[in-house]
Amino acid sequence: MQDFSPSNLVELTIGLASSSNDQQRFDTLLNTIRKTIHCDSVALLSQQGDTLVPLAMQGLSRDTMGRRFVIAEHPRFSQICASTTPVIFDADSDLPDPFDGLLIDHHGDLPMHSCMGLPLIFGDKMLGALTLDSLSTNAFDDIPQRSLDVLSAIAASTLKMAMTFSQLEYQAKQSKQLLEELNVEAWERDGGEMIGNSAPMQAMKSDIEIVAPSDFNILIHGETGVGKELVARTLHHQSTRRQNPLVYVNCAAIPENLIESELFGHVKGAFTGADQNRKGKFALADGGTLFLDEIGELPLAAQSKLLRALQNNEIQPVGRDEIQKINVRILAATNRELKEEVEQGKFRADLYHRLTVYPISVPPLRERNGDIELLTGFFLEQARRKLGISQLKLSPNVSAYLNRYNWPGNVRELEHVINRATLKAKARMFDKKVISVSIEDCGQFDDEATPTVTTSHTQSPISINTNSGLREATEEFQRKVISDALIQADYNWAQASRVLKTDRANLIRLAKRLGITVSKNPQISRL
């Protein structure tokens, strides 16, 4: 027996580095061992709890690979696993050999022979064992200790590397499967289908089918509650990135001083409170889609940093000098009129044009003729399942009642109305098998009330001229109500919207259409 030669070590190193999988690495290791140490069998075993599991072998019968050796039941394995140095057993040892009867070139019980076991330790952890058997006695007595140390270290490193690779591959596979399952689960849980057959919805669905497979950035525009997030999920689901993450960011909810860290990440110590490295949303969405909701709320300073990321497809985490390349598709959503914001200097024109490669407008519910019935049925079925109701239906005239309402809160408001109505109907008809949702369960809507509005200024009913027709009379009534609400709110749009129980952006948009403006000197004027 000779020591490991430099050529043997080089050959072993090259073989291990060029192997493409664990089995090739194990075979390379065992081949090199048998070229250097004359033995009749060699086996590499991994310790898994209290058991040794064969990973690779030479010179032993094939069924050995299927065996599982409980360490406590095999005295030789017990000694090897309890040691920190190679164990060479005497040729006349009376300890039973685990491989007795398993050598290919020998049938029956093993005669006096040489047996050696090397505990494979990496760091402080026992990973397994390497065993060698020879039908010649004293075959391993003259091996230099240094050679055995080298052999143990190489075998332990090979096993550790294989275990690490296997664990990483398993984790990557699990993560990919989990991501796909979570995407599908979220899609199904949140209602992946866009309900509606109206002309505006058909036009929007057509736009989505056209642009979804591309990598174009998309600006999704629509009033509050129309379903912009559902449109974003649909775009992602129909894209080539659907198996990769869809990462959601609410731009309105991020404090201004943390926007850069939230989007691009930071390194430990970059600022007070940065006690560890943190990936930003762009890095998390790499290979997938980043949905920037309420993008109109981003301050100008953050907009410039976002623009740089979109232009160069690269980010720079806070506190790091290196640039990181990213592959992210941007979907942005807003209920603001960004074109007007650009004209007013509140939104960057270059970012606006980067985002509006293919804009998609989500129609408000009031413009979706015939869709209220479909959405009502969809939400009724969801509520039935959540509340455990056997059968749920609408009472006569409820659909017509729902269709008369303007739905300023759009689809979201309709969903909330149906959920509340179902709860009320269930409580009212708790002893019935079939629950019927009535108009009373839905409640009275704001625009169903008697059109008599008083304010602290007028203290008198609003007079409406109906001679000019229903539409003109309705618009005149809306002008009166909005004007009085603004006066009561001291010309504060947000306060007026709360008084009128509507969305601020919707109120401003409606007021503009009606020709109502608030000048810098607090007064209301008609355009």
Sequence and secondary structure as in RCSB ss.txt:
>XXXX:A:sequence
MQDFSPSNLVELTIGLASSSNDQQRFDTLLNTIRKTIHCDSVALLSQQGDTLVPLAMQGLSRDTMGRRFVIAEHP
RFSQICASTTPVIFDADSDLPDPFDGLLIDHHGDLPMHSCMGLPLIFGDKMLGALTLDSLSTNAFDDIPQRSLDV
LSAIAASTLKMAMTFSQLEYQAKQSKQLLEELNVEAWERDGGEMIGNSAPMQAMKSDIEIVAPSDFNILIHGETG
VGKELVARTLHHQSTRRQNPLVYVNCAAIPENLIESELFGHVKGAFTGADQNRKGKFALADGGTLFLDEIGELPL
AAQSKLLRALQNNEIQPVGRDEIQKINVRILAATNRELKEEVEQGKFRADLYHRLTVYPISVPPLRERNGDIELL
TGFFLEQARRKLGISQLKLSPNVSAYLNRYNWPGNVRELEHVINRATLKAKARMFDKKVISVSIEDCGQFDDEAT
PTVTTSHTQSPISINTNSGLREATEEFQRKVISDALIQADYNWAQASRVLKTDRANLIRLAKRLGITVSKNPQIS
RL
>XXXX:A:secstr
     HHHHHHHHHHHHH  SHHHHHHHHHHHHHHHS  SEEEEEEEETTEEEEEEEESB GGGGG  EEGGG H
HHHHHHH SS EEE TT  S  TTTTTBTT  SS  S EEEEEEEEETTEEEEEEEEEESSTTTTTTS HHHHHH
HHHHHHHHHHHHHHHHHHHHHHHHHHHHHHHHHHHHHHHTT S    SHHHHHHHHHHHHHTTS   EEEE  TT
S HHHHHHHHHHTSTTTTS EEEEEGGGS GGGHHHHHH B TTSSTT  S B  HHHHTTTSEEEEETGGGS H
HHHHHHHHHHHHTEE  BT  S EE   EEEEEESS HHHHHHTTSS HHHHHHH SS EE   GGG TTHHHHH
HHHHHHHHHHHHT SEEEE TTHHHHHHTS  TTHHHHHHHHHHHHHHHHHHHTTT SEEEE HHHH   GGGS 
S    TTT S      TT HHHHHHHHHHHHHHHHHHHTTT HHHHHHHTTS HHHHHHHHHHHTEEE SSS EE
E 
